[in-house]
Amino acid sequence: MSLPGRGATLPGDPPGGRRAVAVWSIGVAVYFVAVIFRTSLGVAGLDAADRFHVGASALSTFSILQLLVYAGMQIPVGLLVDHLGTKKVLSIGAVLFTAGQLGFAFSPSYGTALASRALLGCGDAMTFISVLRLGTRWFPARRGPLVAQLAGLVGMAGNLVSTLVLSRLLHGIGWTPAFAGSALAGAVVLVLTLLFLKDHPEGQEPEPSPHRGAAYVRRQIAASWREPGTRLGLWVHFTTQFPAMVFLLLWGLPFLVEAQGLSRATAGELLTLVVLSNMVIGLVYGQIVARHHAARLPLALGTVAATAVLWAATLAYPGEHAPMWLLLVLCTVLGACGPASMLGFDFARPANPPERQGTASGITNMGGFIASMTTLFAVGVLLDATGNDYTVAFSAVFVLQALGVGQILRLRGRAARRERERLVASRVETVHVPAA
């Protein structure tokens, strides 16, 4: 896989090149470490329950709080990046998520561990939007989709590291050494950011933007929300992302070990399959949408349908445990959830002018995290209420999918009409621009 590099640029575009790749790689490294920390609980759920003497509902609160903080900070972080710049926001984020991971390593009680995960979620929330902004500052606009796609792949690689490496450290050297040792990676990327990261190339400084106050922020959010494409993007993100996130963040390992009778090693391999499938399908979906823009909605709805069918087949399997081939297919299909959720941004982006892109992206990005928080909580409550009946608990997935599909079908017509209107208006403006 090649990184975006040199090539023809438009007037006023950043130049790209090796320097851009080097600077962007530092930002992506911060995001990579943040994802490792974010997903570390997914391989430590059973250990956390034993360490803090909590049940399923309390265990799910770790991830719920972390995602609540993450989702709630999406729009504020976009504003912070505009005001402070990428370097400062990424540095603050690295400090926070490293402190959170370190605090989790030494937490003596459930309460302090919960506070540590909230701190980690706060720092994590500052990374992805910052990395997207860094890409737009350092690479030509035509490289934007590729840069964003590669950032997403690096994030999934962080998930892979937590599944393969951190899980082995956890069961090899113990809780505190594993989490405290991993926190060193946060210190490394913080130093790299402070020493080498630059917000933009020389001569590419953005125009200073005056502070416009709370009223301006409210208008931005309201105007973005009024666009059907923004709401459609949110619901696409909501409906597609959460099944895999819930599986990877917390409940996948307990489900595979306790309900399906697998060893931790085998369960870890299946979690790895979800991540690998995500990376491969992400590239495939990206190429399809680049060539066939109308494929966005069929891909999103097809992913939801396939996920629902595989979950239903797994949960309703008549034997004591689902066969391995079915679990393999389930985990492969779950890998499509992340790439499908990225399609939400492809609905929000053309629905909003450039000055509202950050706000619209923040609104869209909250969708999947709200669905994930809801499902994490529902699964935990249902497990406690039913004596760890995973069939009943995971049925919550179907409720949220039905809600999301209903909203997608309701909004798709209006969003398509508005997108066509904007496209026609853009073409008319282009035709009437006088030649230089």
C-alpha positions as CSV (number, residue, x, y, z in Angstrom):
1,M,0.0,0.0,0.0
2,S,1.5,3.3,-1.1
3,L,1.1,6.5,0.8
4,P,-0.1,9.7,-0.9
5,G,2.8,11.6,-2.3
6,R,3.7,13.8,-5.1
7,G,1.6,14.6,-8.1
8,A,-0.1,17.5,-9.9
9,T,-1.8,19.9,-7.6
10,L,-4.5,22.6,-8.0
11,P,-3.6,26.3,-7.5
12,G,-3.4,27.0,-3.8
13,D,-3.3,23.3,-2.9
14,P,-0.7,22.0,-0.4
15,P,2.2,20.4,-2.3
16,G,2.2,17.0,-0.7
17,G,5.4,15.1,-1.1
18,R,7.7,13.3,1.4
19,R,7.6,16.0,4.0
20,A,3.8,15.8,4.0
21,V,4.0,12.0,4.4
22,A,6.4,12.3,7.3
23,V,4.3,15.0,9.2
24,W,1.0,13.2,8.5
25,S,2.5,9.9,9.7
26,I,3.2,11.4,13.1
27,G,-0.4,12.5,13.4
28,V,-1.6,9.1,12.3
29,A,0.7,7.5,14.9
30,V,-1.1,9.4,17.6
31,Y,-4.4,8.1,16.3
32,F,-3.0,4.6,16.1
33,V,-2.0,4.6,19.8
34,A,-5.4,6.1,20.7
35,V,-7.2,3.2,19.0
36,I,-5.0,0.7,20.9
37,F,-6.0,2.2,24.2
38,R,-9.6,2.6,23.2
39,T,-10.0,-1.1,22.2
40,S,-7.8,-2.5,25.0
41,L,-10.8,-3.2,27.2
42,G,-12.2,-5.5,24.5
43,V,-9.5,-8.1,25.3
44,A,-9.6,-7.4,29.1
45,G,-13.3,-7.5,29.8
46,L,-13.3,-10.8,31.7
47,D,-10.2,-9.8,33.6
48,A,-11.7,-6.4,34.5
49,A,-14.8,-8.1,35.9
50,D,-12.7,-10.2,38.2
51,R,-10.3,-7.4,39.2
52,F,-13.0,-5.0,40.2
53,H,-15.6,-7.6,41.2
54,V,-18.4,-6.2,39.0
55,G,-21.2,-7.8,36.9
56,A,-22.1,-7.3,33.3
57,S,-23.9,-4.0,33.7
58,A,-21.1,-2.4,35.6
59,L,-18.6,-3.8,33.1
60,S,-20.4,-2.3,30.2
61,T,-20.4,1.1,31.9
62,F,-16.6,1.3,31.2
63,S,-17.2,1.3,27.4
64,I,-20.4,3.3,27.7
65,L,-18.8,6.2,29.5
66,Q,-15.8,6.1,27.2
67,L,-18.0,6.3,24.1
68,L,-20.3,8.9,25.7
69,V,-17.3,11.2,26.3
70,Y,-16.0,10.5,22.7
71,A,-19.4,11.2,21.1
72,G,-20.1,14.3,23.1
73,M,-16.8,15.9,22.2
74,Q,-16.9,15.5,18.4
75,I,-18.3,19.0,17.6
76,P,-16.3,20.8,20.4
77,V,-13.1,19.1,19.1
78,G,-13.8,20.3,15.6
79,L,-14.0,23.9,17.0
80,L,-10.8,23.4,19.0
81,V,-8.9,22.3,16.0
82,D,-10.0,25.4,14.1
83,H,-9.1,27.6,17.0
84,L,-5.9,26.0,18.4
85,G,-4.5,24.1,15.4
86,T,-3.8,20.4,15.0
87,K,-0.5,20.2,16.9
88,K,-1.9,21.6,20.1
89,V,-5.1,19.5,20.0
90,L,-3.2,16.2,19.2
91,S,-0.7,17.0,22.0
92,I,-3.6,17.6,24.5
93,G,-5.2,14.4,23.3
94,A,-2.0,12.3,23.7
95,V,-1.6,13.6,27.3
96,L,-5.2,12.7,28.2
97,F,-5.4,9.3,26.7
98,T,-1.9,8.3,28.1
99,A,-2.9,9.5,31.6
100,G,-6.2,7.5,31.2
101,Q,-4.4,4.3,30.2
102,L,-1.8,4.7,33.0
103,G,-4.6,5.4,35.5
104,F,-6.4,2.3,34.4
105,A,-3.3,0.3,35.0
106,F,-3.0,1.3,38.7
107,S,-6.7,1.8,39.5
108,P,-7.4,0.2,42.9
109,S,-11.2,0.4,42.6
110,Y,-14.0,0.4,40.1
111,G,-14.6,4.1,40.5
112,T,-11.1,5.2,39.8
113,A,-11.0,2.8,36.8
114,L,-14.2,4.4,35.5
115,A,-12.7,7.9,35.8
116,S,-9.6,6.7,33.9
117,R,-11.6,5.4,31.0
118,A,-13.5,8.7,30.8
119,L,-10.2,10.5,30.6
120,L,-9.0,8.1,27.9
121,G,-12.2,8.7,25.9
122,C,-11.6,12.5,26.2
123,G,-8.1,12.2,24.7
124,D,-9.2,9.7,22.1
125,A,-11.9,12.0,20.9
126,M,-9.3,14.6,19.9
127,T,-7.4,12.4,17.5
128,F,-9.5,11.4,14.4
129,I,-10.8,14.8,13.5
130,S,-7.3,16.3,14.0
131,V,-5.8,13.7,11.7
132,L,-8.4,14.4,9.0
133,R,-7.6,18.1,9.3
134,L,-3.9,17.5,9.1
135,G,-4.4,15.6,5.8
136,T,-6.3,18.5,4.3
137,R,-3.5,20.9,5.3
138,W,-0.6,18.9,3.9
139,F,-2.0,17.1,0.8
140,P,-3.8,18.3,-2.4
141,A,-7.6,18.1,-2.3
142,R,-7.6,15.2,-4.8
143,R,-5.7,13.1,-2.3
144,G,-8.3,13.7,0.4
145,P,-10.3,10.4,0.0
146,L,-7.1,8.3,0.0
147,V,-5.6,10.1,3.0
148,A,-8.8,9.5,5.0
149,Q,-9.0,5.9,3.9
150,L,-5.4,5.2,5.0
151,A,-6.0,6.9,8.3
152,G,-8.9,4.6,8.9
153,L,-6.8,1.5,8.0
154,V,-4.1,2.6,10.5
155,G,-6.8,2.9,13.1
156,M,-7.9,-0.7,12.5
157,A,-4.3,-1.7,12.7
158,G,-4.3,-0.3,16.2
159,N,-7.3,-2.5,17.0
160,L,-5.3,-5.4,15.7
161,V,-2.4,-4.6,18.0
162,S,-4.7,-4.6,21.0
163,T,-6.2,-7.9,20.0
164,L,-2.9,-9.7,19.2
165,V,-0.3,-8.0,21.4
166,L,-2.0,-6.5,24.5
167,S,-4.1,-9.6,25.1
168,R,-0.9,-11.7,25.2
169,L,0.8,-9.2,27.5
170,L,-2.2,-9.1,29.8
171,H,-2.2,-12.9,30.3
172,G,1.6,-13.1,30.3
173,I,2.8,-10.3,32.7
174,G,-0.4,-9.3,34.4
175,W,-2.8,-6.3,34.5
176,T,-0.7,-3.5,35.8
177,P,2.5,-4.2,33.8
178,A,0.5,-4.7,30.6
179,F,-1.5,-1.5,30.8
180,A,1.3,0.6,32.3
181,G,3.7,-0.7,29.6
182,S,1.4,0.1,26.8
183,A,1.1,3.7,28.2
184,L,4.7,4.2,27.1
185,A,3.5,4.3,23.5
186,G,1.4,7.4,24.4
187,A,4.5,9.1,25.8
188,V,6.5,8.3,22.6
189,V,3.9,9.8,20.2
190,L,3.5,12.8,22.5
191,V,7.2,13.6,22.2
192,L,7.2,13.1,18.4
193,T,4.2,15.4,18.1
194,L,5.8,18.2,20.2
195,L,9.1,17.9,18.3
196,F,8.2,17.3,14.7
197,L,4.5,17.9,13.9
198,K,3.6,21.0,12.0
199,D,0.1,22.3,11.4
200,H,0.7,23.2,7.8
201,P,3.6,23.6,5.2
202,E,5.5,26.9,5.0
203,G,3.5,29.5,3.1
204,Q,0.2,27.6,3.5
205,E,-1.0,29.3,6.6
206,P,-4.8,29.4,6.8
207,E,-6.6,32.7,7.0
208,P,-7.1,33.8,10.6
209,S,-10.7,33.4,11.6
210,P,-12.2,35.7,14.3
211,H,-14.0,34.3,17.2
212,R,-17.7,34.4,16.3
213,G,-19.3,33.4,19.6
214,A,-21.8,30.8,20.8
215,A,-24.6,32.1,18.5
216,Y,-22.5,31.2,15.4
217,V,-21.9,27.7,16.8
218,R,-25.6,27.2,17.3
219,R,-26.3,28.4,13.8
220,Q,-23.7,26.0,12.3
221,I,-25.2,23.1,14.1
222,A,-28.8,24.0,13.2
223,A,-28.0,24.6,9.6
224,S,-26.2,21.3,9.3
225,W,-29.0,19.4,11.0
226,R,-31.6,20.9,8.7
227,E,-29.9,19.2,5.7
228,P,-31.5,15.7,5.1
229,G,-28.1,14.5,3.9
230,T,-26.6,15.2,7.4
231,R,-29.3,13.3,9.1
232,L,-29.1,10.5,6.6
233,G,-25.4,10.3,7.2
234,L,-26.0,10.1,11.0
235,W,-28.5,7.3,10.6
236,V,-26.3,5.3,8.2
237,H,-23.4,5.6,10.7
238,F,-25.8,4.7,13.6
239,T,-27.2,1.6,11.9
240,T,-24.0,0.1,10.4
241,Q,-21.2,0.8,12.9
242,F,-22.4,-0.5,16.3
243,P,-22.6,-4.3,15.8
244,A,-18.9,-4.6,15.2
245,M,-17.9,-1.9,17.7
246,V,-19.9,-3.6,20.5
247,F,-18.3,-7.0,19.6
248,L,-14.8,-5.6,19.5
249,L,-15.0,-3.2,22.4
250,L,-16.4,-5.4,25.1
251,W,-18.9,-8.3,24.4
252,G,-17.2,-10.3,21.7
253,L,-14.7,-12.1,23.8
254,P,-17.2,-13.0,26.6
255,F,-19.7,-14.2,24.0
256,L,-17.2,-16.4,22.3
257,V,-15.8,-17.8,25.5
258,E,-18.8,-18.1,27.7
259,A,-21.6,-18.7,25.2
260,Q,-19.7,-20.5,22.5
261,G,-17.3,-22.5,24.6
262,L,-14.1,-21.3,22.8
263,S,-10.7,-20.8,24.4
264,R,-9.5,-17.3,24.8
265,A,-6.9,-17.9,22.1
266,T,-9.4,-19.0,19.6
267,A,-11.8,-16.1,20.5
268,G,-8.9,-13.7,20.1
269,E,-8.3,-15.1,16.6
270,L,-11.9,-14.5,15.7
271,L,-11.7,-10.9,16.9
272,T,-8.6,-10.5,14.8
273,L,-10.6,-11.8,11.8
274,V,-13.1,-9.0,12.3
275,V,-10.3,-6.4,12.2
276,L,-8.6,-8.0,9.1
277,S,-12.0,-8.2,7.3
278,N,-12.6,-4.6,8.1
279,M,-9.3,-3.5,6.5
280,V,-9.9,-5.5,3.3
281,I,-13.6,-4.6,2.9
282,G,-12.7,-1.0,3.6
283,L,-10.5,-0.9,0.5
284,V,-13.2,-2.7,-1.6
285,Y,-16.0,-0.3,-0.5
286,G,-13.8,2.7,-1.1
287,Q,-13.1,1.6,-4.7
288,I,-16.7,0.8,-5.4
289,V,-18.0,4.1,-4.2
290,A,-15.3,6.0,-6.0
291,R,-16.5,4.5,-9.3
292,H,-20.2,4.2,-8.6
293,H,-21.5,7.0,-6.3
294,A,-25.0,5.5,-6.3
295,A,-23.7,2.4,-4.6
296,R,-23.5,4.1,-1.2
297,L,-27.0,3.2,0.0
298,P,-27.1,-0.4,-1.4
299,L,-23.8,-1.1,0.3
300,A,-25.0,0.3,3.6
301,L,-28.3,-1.5,3.6
302,G,-26.7,-4.7,2.3
303,T,-24.3,-4.6,5.2
304,V,-27.1,-4.2,7.7
305,A,-29.1,-7.0,6.2
306,A,-26.1,-9.4,6.1
307,T,-25.2,-8.5,9.7
308,A,-28.7,-9.2,10.9
309,V,-29.0,-12.5,9.0
310,L,-25.7,-13.8,10.4
311,W,-26.5,-12.7,14.0
312,A,-29.9,-14.3,13.8
313,A,-28.4,-17.6,12.4
314,T,-25.8,-17.6,15.2
315,L,-28.1,-16.8,18.0
316,A,-30.9,-19.2,16.8
317,Y,-28.6,-22.1,16.0
318,P,-30.3,-25.2,17.5
319,G,-27.1,-26.8,18.9
320,E,-25.4,-26.0,22.2
321,H,-22.8,-23.9,20.3
322,A,-22.8,-22.4,16.8
323,P,-20.4,-24.3,14.5
324,M,-17.0,-22.7,13.8
325,W,-17.8,-22.1,10.1
326,L,-20.8,-19.9,11.1
327,L,-18.7,-17.9,13.6
328,L,-16.1,-17.4,10.9
329,V,-18.7,-16.0,8.5
330,L,-20.2,-13.9,11.3
331,C,-16.9,-12.3,12.1
332,T,-16.1,-11.7,8.4
333,V,-19.4,-9.9,7.9
334,L,-18.9,-7.9,11.1
335,G,-15.8,-6.6,9.4
336,A,-18.0,-4.8,6.9
337,C,-19.6,-2.7,9.6
338,G,-16.8,-0.1,9.9
339,P,-16.4,0.5,6.2
340,A,-20.2,0.8,5.8
341,S,-20.3,3.4,8.6
342,M,-17.8,5.6,6.7
343,L,-20.5,5.8,3.9
344,G,-22.4,8.1,6.3
345,F,-19.8,10.8,5.7
346,D,-20.4,10.5,2.0
347,F,-24.0,11.5,2.5
348,A,-23.2,14.4,4.8
349,R,-20.3,15.9,2.8
350,P,-22.2,16.9,-0.4
351,A,-25.1,18.2,1.7
352,N,-23.1,20.9,3.4
353,P,-20.9,23.8,2.1
354,P,-17.2,23.8,3.1
355,E,-17.7,26.0,6.1
356,R,-20.0,23.5,7.7
357,Q,-18.0,20.3,6.9
358,G,-16.5,19.9,10.3
359,T,-19.9,20.4,12.1
360,A,-21.6,18.0,9.7
361,S,-18.9,15.3,10.2
362,G,-19.2,15.7,13.9
363,I,-22.9,15.1,13.8
364,T,-22.5,12.1,11.6
365,N,-19.8,10.6,13.7
366,M,-21.9,10.7,16.8
367,G,-24.5,8.3,15.2
368,G,-22.6,5.1,15.5
369,F,-21.2,5.9,19.0
370,I,-24.7,6.6,20.3
371,A,-25.9,3.3,18.9
372,S,-22.9,1.5,20.4
373,M,-23.4,3.1,23.9
374,T,-27.1,2.0,23.8
375,T,-26.3,-1.5,22.8
376,L,-23.4,-1.9,25.3
377,F,-25.7,-0.9,28.1
378,A,-28.7,-3.0,26.9
379,V,-26.5,-6.2,26.5
380,G,-25.1,-5.7,30.0
381,V,-28.5,-5.2,31.6
382,L,-30.0,-8.1,29.7
383,L,-27.2,-10.4,30.7
384,D,-27.6,-9.6,34.3
385,A,-31.4,-9.9,34.1
386,T,-31.4,-13.3,32.3
387,G,-28.5,-15.0,34.0
388,N,-26.0,-14.5,31.1
389,D,-28.4,-15.5,28.3
390,Y,-26.5,-14.2,25.3
391,T,-29.3,-15.0,22.9
392,V,-31.7,-12.6,24.6
393,A,-29.0,-10.0,25.3
394,F,-27.7,-9.8,21.7
395,S,-31.2,-9.5,20.3
396,A,-30.9,-5.8,21.2
397,V,-28.9,-5.5,18.0
398,F,-32.0,-6.1,15.9
399,V,-34.0,-3.4,17.7
400,L,-31.5,-0.7,16.8
401,Q,-31.0,-2.0,13.3
402,A,-34.8,-1.8,12.7
403,L,-34.9,1.8,14.1
404,G,-32.0,2.9,11.9
405,V,-33.2,1.3,8.7
406,G,-36.6,3.0,9.2
407,Q,-34.9,6.4,9.4
408,I,-32.7,5.7,6.4
409,L,-35.6,4.8,4.2
410,R,-37.5,7.8,5.4
411,L,-34.7,10.3,4.6
412,R,-33.2,8.8,1.5
413,G,-35.6,10.5,-1.0
414,R,-35.2,14.0,0.4
415,A,-31.4,13.6,0.7
416,A,-31.1,12.5,-2.9
417,R,-33.2,15.4,-4.2
418,R,-31.2,17.9,-2.2
419,E,-27.9,16.4,-3.4
420,R,-29.1,16.6,-7.1
421,E,-30.1,20.3,-6.5
422,R,-26.7,21.2,-5.1
423,L,-25.0,19.4,-8.0
424,V,-27.0,21.3,-10.6
425,A,-26.4,24.6,-8.8
426,S,-22.7,23.9,-8.7
427,R,-22.6,23.1,-12.4
428,V,-24.5,26.3,-13.2
429,E,-22.1,28.4,-11.1
430,T,-19.1,26.8,-12.9
431,V,-20.6,27.6,-16.3
432,H,-21.1,31.2,-15.4
433,V,-17.6,31.8,-14.0
434,P,-15.8,34.1,-16.4
435,A,-12.6,32.8,-17.9
436,A,-9.4,34.2,-16.4
